[in-house]
């Protein structure tokens, strides 16, 4: 009984007792345990909250209210057991103050520690992880403990088992942490956690699903409610934690996990979650070299002259857009989501044999950001983008134009197939394809143009994937084309607020400006983003040659006057603007 006598010796600092290191708690928590132990040895096995805190910490009046967290921590560690009335209304938020009406006693796990000086947990020595399987063995044991604790409110489970599971969970987490510190090898799961900045609850859900994947079955812990239960302590937390698995959550947005919707016998829809295939393969086969399809696509692009591969640096979040345009694009992004497409297929709205596809027109004034938005769309969707300049089509041999229209789509399909990628096809300056066809078509040029447009219509109808056509046309788009494009998005000229933002973003960095520089005055001029971009560049060239290279409002005004007086607007075509 040396451990008990040592622990209840009040002449000794509690932090110096033999079992203190095993407790994994602070000194104040240990003092509470010492008080409970002394009372237990004197024949009192249970103490009320107020008496316990006042006796342990020697606090006066209501100072004990500041220390309720200590009891909650000891409960989580499994050293004490709580006796209290059940909450009157289930599903209500658990209140900390309710613990005042509880009583506490030492758990079986704590009594065993006092008697033996250690717990019967046989964990191997702390050594570096050899590989990801060695790491997952520890993590899956941790998951098993989480699963046990997720049913902690069941009347079938004993408090001693709960306390033991909590202690084991504490120790295995500590062991994983210590082993990772001395592991030099890359552990792919930890790399994913770090790269995606997952929090503790997201990590636990991911590991629970990973264990299910390794078990190879359709276990109960794929269910949304079960997964939420794993990381929740009460009904209130369950409601709050549903956001971890709803639309827009980090793990779903980052395509770490996905879900299937299942209609059960009661007619309601439930979700069954899984780890996305590419992530799962990366974890299961970490040493298998992934084919660099992007590099392969680059090589294929170099071997042909029809397409240019664009390399976007911005997402849709970075582009300055008119509010209506942004709203339409946001709706587009939602409808291109993999989960939405799968749902439409399940409903029979979309063909099950087709992937994500969309045919989009971006139309509006030059310089309003059509091309850059198309590029930003590709980055947001994590797809490469191949651009074809439609103005080139008529520069090819007359009589061959119809054949060249087919060639655009045939070669694009071949590039996608060979590179095993799904690029976005950008048809820039597609005005001649989209304009109204000639009614009479008596002229040979008109006939060729109409035939070329008919082939273009046919190819758009059969196109699989995402196609974006840009045009400056505002009103004379052929109705036949309008019907083929399921998304028609107008790019309006920026309003005053957006022009101010564009000026702020495009003004030279690390430059000197006059004291009374008036950006708002510049923004009053109804310029497109492309025009602002060109004006800033032209002004910068003028100022850079001066001895005193300081920008004034007048410097920009001079360039604005030149631009506003110009009879053409080719500068800034297809420009985009990021914030």
Secondary structure in CASP SS format (residue, H / E / C, confidence):
PFRMAT SS
TARGET T0000
AUTHOR 0000-0000-0000
METHOD secondary structure of the structure
MODEL  1
X C 1.00
X H 1.00
X H 1.00
X H 1.00
X H 1.00
X H 1.00
X H 1.00
X C 1.00
X C 1.00
X C 1.00
X C 1.00
X C 1.00
X C 1.00
X H 1.00
X H 1.00
X H 1.00
X C 1.00
X C 1.00
X C 1.00
X H 1.00
X H 1.00
X H 1.00
X H 1.00
X C 1.00
X C 1.00
X C 1.00
X H 1.00
X H 1.00
X H 1.00
X H 1.00
X H 1.00
X H 1.00
X H 1.00
X H 1.00
X H 1.00
X H 1.00
X H 1.00
X H 1.00
X H 1.00
X H 1.00
X H 1.00
X C 1.00
X C 1.00
X C 1.00
X C 1.00
X C 1.00
X E 1.00
X E 1.00
X H 1.00
X H 1.00
X H 1.00
X H 1.00
X H 1.00
X H 1.00
X H 1.00
X H 1.00
X H 1.00
X C 1.00
X C 1.00
X C 1.00
X C 1.00
X C 1.00
X H 1.00
X H 1.00
X H 1.00
X H 1.00
X H 1.00
X H 1.00
X H 1.00
X H 1.00
X H 1.00
X H 1.00
X H 1.00
X H 1.00
X H 1.00
X H 1.00
X H 1.00
X C 1.00
X C 1.00
X E 1.00
X E 1.00
X E 1.00
X E 1.00
X C 1.00
X C 1.00
X C 1.00
X C 1.00
X C 1.00
X C 1.00
X C 1.00
X C 1.00
X C 1.00
X C 1.00
X C 1.00
X C 1.00
X H 1.00
X H 1.00
X H 1.00
X H 1.00
X H 1.00
X H 1.00
X C 1.00
X E 1.00
X E 1.00
X E 1.00
X E 1.00
X C 1.00
X H 1.00
X H 1.00
X H 1.00
X H 1.00
X H 1.00
X H 1.00
X H 1.00
X H 1.00
X H 1.00
X C 1.00
X C 1.00
X C 1.00
X C 1.00
X C 1.00
X C 1.00
X C 1.00
X C 1.00
X C 1.00
X C 1.00
X C 1.00
X C 1.00
X C 1.00
X C 1.00
X C 1.00
X H 1.00
X H 1.00
X H 1.00
X H 1.00
X H 1.00
X H 1.00
X H 1.00
X H 1.00
X H 1.00
X H 1.00
X H 1.00
X H 1.00
X H 1.00
X H 1.00
X H 1.00
X H 1.00
X H 1.00
X H 1.00
X C 1.00
X C 1.00
X C 1.00
X C 1.00
X C 1.00
X C 1.00
X C 1.00
X C 1.00
X C 1.00
X H 1.00
X H 1.00
X H 1.00
X H 1.00
X H 1.00
X H 1.00
X H 1.00
X H 1.00
X H 1.00
X H 1.00
X H 1.00
X H 1.00
X H 1.00
X H 1.00
X H 1.00
X H 1.00
X H 1.00
X H 1.00
X H 1.00
X H 1.00
X H 1.00
X H 1.00
X H 1.00
X C 1.00
X C 1.00
X C 1.00
X C 1.00
X C 1.00
X C 1.00
X H 1.00
X H 1.00
X H 1.00
X H 1.00
X H 1.00
X H 1.00
X H 1.00
X H 1.00
X H 1.00
X C 1.00
X C 1.00
X C 1.00
X H 1.00
X H 1.00
X H 1.00
X H 1.00
X H 1.00
X H 1.00
X H 1.00
X H 1.00
X H 1.00
X H 1.00
X H 1.00
X H 1.00
X H 1.00
X H 1.00
X H 1.00
X H 1.00
X C 1.00
X C 1.00
X C 1.00
X C 1.00
X H 1.00
X H 1.00
X H 1.00
X E 1.00
X H 1.00
X H 1.00
X H 1.00
X H 1.00
X H 1.00
X H 1.00
X H 1.00
X C 1.00
X C 1.00
X C 1.00
X C 1.00
X H 1.00
X H 1.00
X H 1.00
X H 1.00
X H 1.00
X H 1.00
X H 1.00
X H 1.00
X H 1.00
X H 1.00
X H 1.00
X C 1.00
X C 1.00
X C 1.00
X C 1.00
X H 1.00
X H 1.00
X H 1.00
X H 1.00
X C 1.00
X C 1.00
X C 1.00
X E 1.00
X E 1.00
X E 1.00
X E 1.00
X E 1.00
X E 1.00
X E 1.00
X C 1.00
X C 1.00
X C 1.00
X C 1.00
X C 1.00
X E 1.00
X E 1.00
X E 1.00
X E 1.00
X E 1.00
X E 1.00
X E 1.00
X C 1.00
X H 1.00
X H 1.00
X H 1.00
X H 1.00
X H 1.00
X H 1.00
X H 1.00
X H 1.00
X C 1.00
X C 1.00
X C 1.00
X C 1.00
X C 1.00
X C 1.00
X C 1.00
X C 1.00
X H 1.00
X H 1.00
X H 1.00
X H 1.00
X H 1.00
X H 1.00
X H 1.00
X H 1.00
X H 1.00
X H 1.00
X C 1.00
X C 1.00
X C 1.00
X C 1.00
X C 1.00
X E 1.00
X E 1.00
X E 1.00
X C 1.00
X C 1.00
X C 1.00
X C 1.00
X C 1.00
X H 1.00
X H 1.00
X H 1.00
X E 1.00
X C 1.00
X C 1.00
X C 1.00
X H 1.00
X H 1.00
X H 1.00
X H 1.00
X H 1.00
X H 1.00
X H 1.00
X H 1.00
X H 1.00
X H 1.00
X H 1.00
X H 1.00
X H 1.00
X C 1.00
X C 1.00
X H 1.00
X H 1.00
X H 1.00
X H 1.00
X H 1.00
X H 1.00
X H 1.00
X H 1.00
X H 1.00
X C 1.00
X C 1.00
X C 1.00
X C 1.00
X C 1.00
X C 1.00
X C 1.00
X C 1.00
X C 1.00
X C 1.00
X C 1.00
X E 1.00
X E 1.00
X E 1.00
X E 1.00
X E 1.00
X E 1.00
X E 1.00
X C 1.00
X C 1.00
X C 1.00
X C 1.00
X C 1.00
X H 1.00
X H 1.00
X H 1.00
X H 1.00
X H 1.00
X H 1.00
X H 1.00
X H 1.00
X H 1.00
X H 1.00
X H 1.00
X C 1.00
X C 1.00
X C 1.00
X C 1.00
X E 1.00
X E 1.00
X E 1.00
X E 1.00
X E 1.00
X H 1.00
X H 1.00
X H 1.00
X H 1.00
X H 1.00
X H 1.00
X C 1.00
X C 1.00
X C 1.00
X C 1.00
X C 1.00
X H 1.00
X H 1.00
X H 1.00
X H 1.00
X H 1.00
X H 1.00
X H 1.00
X H 1.00
X H 1.00
X H 1.00
X H 1.00
X H 1.00
X H 1.00
X H 1.00
X H 1.00
X H 1.00
X H 1.00
X H 1.00
X H 1.00
X C 1.00
X C 1.00
X C 1.00
X C 1.00
X E 1.00
X E 1.00
X E 1.00
X E 1.00
X E 1.00
X C 1.00
X C 1.00
X H 1.00
X H 1.00
X H 1.00
X H 1.00
X E 1.00
X C 1.00
X C 1.00
X C 1.00
X C 1.00
X C 1.00
X C 1.00
X C 1.00
X C 1.00
X H 1.00
X H 1.00
X H 1.00
X H 1.00
X H 1.00
X H 1.00
X H 1.00
X H 1.00
X H 1.00
X H 1.00
X H 1.00
X H 1.00
X H 1.00
X H 1.00
X H 1.00
X H 1.00
X H 1.00
X H 1.00
X H 1.00
X C 1.00
X C 1.00
X C 1.00
X E 1.00
X E 1.00
X E 1.00
X E 1.00
X E 1.00
X E 1.00
X C 1.00
X C 1.00
X C 1.00
X C 1.00
X C 1.00
X E 1.00
X C 1.00
X H 1.00
X H 1.00
X H 1.00
X H 1.00
X H 1.00
X H 1.00
X C 1.00
X C 1.00
X E 1.00
X E 1.00
X E 1.00
X E 1.00
X E 1.00
X C 1.00
X C 1.00
X C 1.00
X C 1.00
X H 1.00
X H 1.00
X H 1.00
X H 1.00
X H 1.00
X H 1.00
X H 1.00
X H 1.00
X H 1.00
X H 1.00
X H 1.00
X C 1.00
X C 1.00
X C 1.00
X C 1.00
X C 1.00
X E 1.00
X E 1.00
X C 1.00
X C 1.00
X C 1.00
X C 1.00
X C 1.00
X H 1.00
X H 1.00
X H 1.00
X H 1.00
X H 1.00
X C 1.00
X C 1.00
X C 1.00
X C 1.00
X C 1.00
X H 1.00
X H 1.00
X H 1.00
X H 1.00
X H 1.00
X H 1.00
X H 1.00
X H 1.00
X H 1.00
X H 1.00
X H 1.00
X H 1.00
X H 1.00
X H 1.00
X H 1.00
X H 1.00
X C 1.00
X C 1.00
X C 1.00
X C 1.00
X C 1.00
X E 1.00
X E 1.00
X C 1.00
X H 1.00
X H 1.00
X H 1.00
X H 1.00
X H 1.00
X H 1.00
X H 1.00
X H 1.00
X H 1.00
X H 1.00
X H 1.00
X H 1.00
X H 1.00
X C 1.00
X C 1.00
X C 1.00
X C 1.00
X C 1.00
X C 1.00
X C 1.00
X C 1.00
X C 1.00
X C 1.00
X C 1.00
X C 1.00
X E 1.00
X C 1.00
END
